[in-house]
Amino acid sequence: EEPSGPSMKTSIPGPNSLELMSKLKNVYNLGAIQYIVNYEKSIGNYIIDADDNVLLDTFTQISTLPIGYNHPALMESFKNQSNLRSMINRPALGVYPGVDWPKRMENILKQVSPKLSKITPMMCGACSNENAIKSAFMAYKARERGAREFTEDEKNSSIMNQRPGCPDLSILSFKGAFHGRTIATLSCTHSLYIHKMDIPSFQNWPIATYPLYKYPLEENERENKEIDKSCLEEVEYLIEKNKNICPVAGIIIEPIQSEGGDNHASPDFFRNLQAICKKHSVILIIDEVQTGCGPTGKFWCHEHFDLPHPPDIVTFSKKMQMAGFFHSEETMPEQPSRIFNTWMGDPGKTILLETILGVMKSENLLDQVQRSGKRLYSGLEKLQNEFPELLHSLRGRGTFIAVNAHGRPLRDTIINNLKKNGVQSGGCGQEAIRHRPALIFQERHVDIYLDILRKILKEI
Ligand SMILES: Cc1ncc(COP(=O)(O)O)c(CNc2csc(C(=O)O)c2)c1O
């Protein structure tokens, strides 16, 4: 049973958190740890820490818990013996998938595929993006090679990181993007220096400008259309400029840039971006790791854009529990074990996803997200109007909503004061407060949150 609201007993981190963190500090990088959580007691929309502080969670483990803590349906799914077996006998799914696997994959595709016929399970968001990028390179060369085999020169040179086996190809990404912390995804990530420092990157992979609009949108339509236009011109210029140096094989883009500060680009921008990709035979990778599985009110955020064609690849992780990417026939390599790793997914996480999809259906959670999102948006709009000296640029879809504070220090103060008052929230970019509640966040939770937010805004 969920608590009726937050209740704070100690400062955070409390004494029990501190004691447990001191046990970790000899073997662990404690730098980012905020406090220790009691995952036995956390329930629904409430996270409960080691000191029994009860916080309303609008951040949900970096936007990964779709149906909150300790949902009974998830507890139930591992009482099922065959589910348990497919988890404990962890298969190398690329070579020995279990008898249950074809049905499970078919099921996932049928229920949630963004109109793409293939799925490649992976291990996390970065791993999914890394392998989506590799798939784009392979598709590019397959198109160029046609039916011919790999030459001996290609084979031998590839072993030693040399052309032609290892070709000069690139992925176009956007300023402000976050696609992961592995080497190739880092070359497509441009949000914080702390992610990038000391890591070599693919120097000549082009970086375009993601549209950064003036808010409120309805008062700045003409100007924002101009921003779209100049960003699209830059994308096409970069593709053409690289054509004979380091051809752009793919573009990777978030439908809403999350870590970069909840930057929204218009449906028109995405439709035109897809047209540019089609014109130049560039693979379009839409990174739905943070936006996917319902928080924007549709299952996939890019569904809001009414794209004339499905993207070539859609990557996912976080709320889906399992990670991976949906993709077209063209981006599935012809030869076996080119996109591969030991596990190629995780039956345990797929079982969690199946259960989550069942709950989303039975509890109509996409409708819930739309209702709570409307209430949260209008409540934040009222607070933005009441405190214009504190808040600005309110924006969002579903409950995937952000509002900016005037400057990073103020944003951090608001987030810290929310925590002191029993709300676990989160920021992104320089000054955004991002909302990432679970899909089970109801209108009453919105009201509790808005009351606490108003209280702390008044105190600033
Ligand atoms: C749009 C998008 N694409 C890819 C990723 C990488 O996913 P993971 O590798 O973290 O599972 C993420 C992960 N998000 C994220 C939030 S904080 C963080 C970090 O590494 O600090 C990572 C994402 O938001």
The ligand as an ORCA input file, in Angstrom:
! r2SCAN-3c Opt
* xyz 0 1
  C      18.891      9.116    -24.726
  C      19.869      8.170    -24.098
  N      20.575      7.326    -24.899
  C      21.469      6.456    -24.373
  C      21.707      6.399    -23.021
  C      22.711      5.404    -22.480
  O      22.044      4.394    -21.796
  P      22.862      3.554    -20.696
  O      24.126      3.098    -21.369
  O      23.111      4.501    -19.540
  O      21.936      2.427    -20.343
  C      20.994      7.243    -22.139
  C      21.273      7.139    -20.672
  N      20.859      8.206    -19.858
  C      21.652      8.629    -18.855
  C      21.229      9.472    -17.897
  S      22.460      9.896    -16.836
  C      23.566      8.941    -17.642
  C      24.977      8.876    -17.261
  O      25.694      7.999    -17.835
  O      25.385      9.718    -16.443
  C      22.982      8.277    -18.711
  C      20.062      8.159    -22.694
  O      19.371      9.007    -21.910
*
